[in-house]
């Protein structure tokens, strides 16, 4: 069983990094194509779910680093080399690092802001607002045929 866990974890880490880089290339190509059509995505607003992903990224990366440090310490303290090899330990650490890289690339290069900009550009005219929007419900406005006086209360 020695070395197999490490090899599988290294393969998983390589796949995660490759998938993250492929996603980055797709997003950059889509952004370049949208920019050539004059569509520029805006930054997400404070109430956007994308902002929550940006906020959580450092927290998740911190816990991945904590898990890696704890794994190494416990491997050394508990004599993990009796059961697993250092290649297995390195593979587990590479898998944690690969997941961190994949997650960072997915949150940094996201398609949601680009898709929203393309939908907004595809809308030919702004949506019609109902006739009651624009003044308070208790404001009846000036009487018919009478212009409002300047300074009147």
C-alpha positions as a Markdown table, in Angstrom:
| # | Residue | x | y | z |
|---|---|---|---|---|
| 1 | Unk | 0.0 | 0.0 | 0.0 |
| 2 | Unk | 3.0 | 2.2 | 0.3 |
| 3 | Unk | 3.4 | 4.9 | -2.4 |
| 4 | Unk | -0.1 | 4.2 | -3.9 |
| 5 | Unk | -1.8 | 6.8 | -1.8 |
| 6 | Unk | 0.8 | 9.3 | -2.7 |
| 7 | Unk | 0.6 | 8.6 | -6.4 |
| 8 | Unk | -3.2 | 8.9 | -6.4 |
| 9 | Unk | -3.0 | 12.1 | -4.4 |
| 10 | Unk | -0.4 | 13.6 | -6.8 |
| 11 | Unk | -2.6 | 12.6 | -9.7 |
| 12 | Unk | -5.6 | 14.3 | -8.1 |
| 13 | Unk | -3.5 | 17.4 | -7.4 |
| 14 | Unk | -2.4 | 17.6 | -11.0 |
| 15 | Unk | -5.9 | 17.2 | -12.2 |
| 16 | Unk | -7.2 | 20.0 | -9.9 |
| 17 | Unk | -4.5 | 22.4 | -11.0 |
| 18 | Unk | -5.1 | 21.5 | -14.7 |
| 19 | Unk | -8.8 | 22.0 | -14.3 |
| 20 | Unk | -8.3 | 25.4 | -12.6 |
| 21 | Unk | -5.9 | 26.6 | -15.3 |
| 22 | Unk | -8.3 | 25.4 | -18.0 |
| 23 | Unk | -11.1 | 27.3 | -16.3 |
| 24 | Unk | -8.9 | 30.4 | -16.2 |
| 25 | Unk | -8.2 | 30.2 | -19.9 |
| 26 | Unk | -11.9 | 29.8 | -20.7 |
| 27 | Unk | -12.9 | 32.8 | -18.7 |
| 28 | Unk | -10.1 | 35.0 | -20.1 |
| 29 | Unk | -11.0 | 33.9 | -23.6 |
| 30 | Unk | -14.7 | 34.7 | -23.0 |
| 31 | Unk | -13.8 | 38.1 | -21.5 |
| 32 | Unk | -11.7 | 38.9 | -24.5 |
| 33 | Unk | -14.5 | 37.9 | -26.8 |
| 34 | Unk | -17.0 | 40.0 | -24.8 |
| 35 | Unk | -14.6 | 43.0 | -24.8 |
| 36 | Unk | -14.3 | 42.8 | -28.5 |
| 37 | Unk | -18.1 | 43.2 | -28.7 |
| 38 | Unk | -18.0 | 46.1 | -26.2 |
| 39 | Unk | -19.3 | 44.2 | -23.2 |
| 40 | Unk | -17.3 | 45.0 | -20.0 |
| 41 | Unk | -18.4 | 43.1 | -16.8 |
| 42 | Unk | -18.7 | 45.3 | -13.7 |
| 43 | Unk | -17.4 | 44.3 | -10.3 |
| 44 | Unk | -19.9 | 42.4 | -8.2 |
| 45 | Unk | -21.9 | 44.5 | -5.7 |
| 46 | Unk | -21.6 | 44.1 | -2.0 |
| 47 | Unk | -24.8 | 41.9 | -1.9 |
| 48 | Unk | -23.6 | 39.5 | -4.5 |
| 49 | Unk | -22.9 | 35.9 | -3.8 |
| 50 | Unk | -19.6 | 36.2 | -5.7 |
| 51 | Unk | -18.3 | 38.6 | -3.0 |
| 52 | Unk | -19.0 | 36.0 | -0.4 |
| 53 | Unk | -16.7 | 33.6 | -2.3 |
| 54 | Unk | -14.0 | 36.3 | -2.4 |
| 55 | Unk | -14.4 | 36.8 | 1.4 |
| 56 | Unk | -14.3 | 33.1 | 2.2 |
| 57 | Unk | -11.2 | 32.3 | 0.0 |
| 58 | Unk | -8.6 | 33.4 | 2.6 |
| 59 | Unk | -10.4 | 31.6 | 5.4 |
| 60 | Unk | -10.5 | 28.3 | 3.4 |
| 61 | Unk | -6.9 | 28.7 | 2.4 |
| 62 | Unk | -6.0 | 29.2 | 6.1 |
| 63 | Unk | -7.7 | 26.0 | 7.1 |
| 64 | Unk | -6.0 | 24.1 | 4.3 |
| 65 | Unk | -2.7 | 25.3 | 5.5 |
| 66 | Unk | -3.7 | 24.4 | 9.1 |
| 67 | Unk | -4.7 | 20.9 | 7.9 |
| 68 | Unk | -1.3 | 20.5 | 6.1 |
| 69 | Unk | 0.7 | 21.6 | 9.1 |
| 70 | Unk | -1.3 | 19.3 | 11.4 |
| 71 | Unk | -0.9 | 16.4 | 9.0 |
| 72 | Unk | 2.9 | 16.8 | 8.9 |
| 73 | Unk | 3.2 | 17.2 | 12.7 |
| 74 | Unk | 1.0 | 14.1 | 13.4 |
| 75 | Unk | 2.9 | 12.1 | 10.7 |
| 76 | Unk | 6.2 | 12.9 | 12.5 |
| 77 | Unk | 5.0 | 12.6 | 16.1 |
| 78 | Unk | 3.0 | 9.4 | 15.7 |
| 79 | Unk | 5.5 | 7.6 | 13.5 |
| 80 | Unk | 3.6 | 7.7 | 10.3 |
| 81 | Unk | 6.6 | 6.4 | 8.3 |
| 82 | Unk | 5.8 | 2.9 | 9.7 |
| 83 | Unk | 2.6 | 2.7 | 7.7 |
| 84 | Unk | 3.0 | 5.3 | 5.0 |
| 85 | Unk | 5.9 | 6.7 | 3.1 |
| 86 | Unk | 7.1 | 10.3 | 2.7 |
| 87 | Unk | 5.8 | 10.1 | -0.9 |
| 88 | Unk | 2.3 | 9.5 | 0.5 |
| 89 | Unk | 2.7 | 12.5 | 2.9 |
| 90 | Unk | 3.9 | 14.7 | 0.0 |
| 91 | Unk | 1.0 | 13.5 | -2.1 |
| 92 | Unk | -1.6 | 14.4 | 0.6 |
| 93 | Unk | 0.1 | 17.8 | 0.9 |
| 94 | Unk | 0.1 | 18.3 | -2.9 |
| 95 | Unk | -3.6 | 17.4 | -2.9 |
| 96 | Unk | -4.4 | 20.1 | -0.3 |
| 97 | Unk | -2.3 | 22.6 | -2.3 |
| 98 | Unk | -4.0 | 21.6 | -5.6 |
| 99 | Unk | -7.4 | 22.1 | -4.0 |
| 100 | Unk | -6.4 | 25.5 | -2.7 |
| 101 | Unk | -5.1 | 26.5 | -6.2 |
| 102 | Unk | -8.2 | 25.2 | -7.9 |
| 103 | Unk | -10.5 | 27.0 | -5.5 |
| 104 | Unk | -8.6 | 30.2 | -5.8 |
| 105 | Unk | -8.7 | 30.1 | -9.6 |
| 106 | Unk | -12.4 | 29.4 | -9.6 |
| 107 | Unk | -13.3 | 32.3 | -7.3 |
| 108 | Unk | -10.9 | 34.8 | -9.0 |
| 109 | Unk | -11.9 | 34.0 | -12.6 |
| 110 | Unk | -15.7 | 33.5 | -12.5 |
| 111 | Unk | -18.2 | 33.5 | -15.3 |
| 112 | Unk | -21.1 | 34.9 | -13.4 |
| 113 | Unk | -20.1 | 38.5 | -13.8 |
| 114 | Unk | -19.5 | 38.0 | -17.5 |
| 115 | Unk | -22.8 | 36.3 | -18.0 |
| 116 | Unk | -24.7 | 39.1 | -16.2 |
| 117 | Unk | -23.0 | 41.7 | -18.4 |
| 118 | Unk | -23.9 | 39.8 | -21.6 |
| 119 | Unk | -27.5 | 39.5 | -20.4 |
| 120 | Unk | -27.6 | 43.2 | -19.7 |
| 121 | Unk | -26.2 | 44.0 | -23.1 |
| 122 | Unk | -28.7 | 41.6 | -24.8 |
| 123 | Unk | -31.6 | 43.5 | -23.3 |
| 124 | Unk | -32.5 | 46.0 | -26.0 |
| 125 | Unk | -34.4 | 48.4 | -23.8 |
| 126 | Unk | -34.7 | 48.8 | -20.1 |
| 127 | Unk | -37.6 | 47.1 | -18.5 |
| 128 | Unk | -40.8 | 49.2 | -18.5 |
| 129 | Unk | -41.6 | 50.6 | -15.1 |
| 130 | Unk | -45.2 | 50.6 | -13.9 |
| 131 | Unk | -47.0 | 54.0 | -14.0 |
| 132 | Unk | -47.1 | 54.3 | -10.2 |
| 133 | Unk | -43.3 | 54.2 | -9.8 |
| 134 | Unk | -41.7 | 57.6 | -9.4 |
| 135 | Unk | -43.8 | 59.4 | -6.8 |
| 136 | Unk | -45.1 | 58.4 | -3.4 |
| 137 | Unk | -48.5 | 56.8 | -3.1 |
| 138 | Unk | -50.0 | 59.7 | -1.1 |
| 139 | Unk | -48.8 | 62.3 | -3.6 |
| 140 | Unk | -51.7 | 62.9 | -6.0 |
| 141 | Unk | -49.6 | 65.5 | -8.0 |
| 142 | Unk | -51.0 | 68.8 | -9.3 |
| 143 | Unk | -54.7 | 69.0 | -10.2 |
| 144 | Unk | -55.4 | 68.5 | -13.9 |
| 145 | Unk | -54.6 | 71.6 | -16.0 |
| 146 | Unk | -53.0 | 73.5 | -13.2 |
| 147 | Unk | -49.2 | 74.1 | -13.1 |
| 148 | Unk | -47.6 | 73.8 | -9.7 |
| 149 | Unk | -46.6 | 77.1 | -8.1 |
| 150 | Unk | -42.9 | 77.5 | -7.4 |
| 151 | Unk | -42.3 | 77.4 | -3.6 |
| 152 | Unk | -45.8 | 76.2 | -2.8 |
| 153 | Unk | -46.2 | 73.7 | 0.0 |
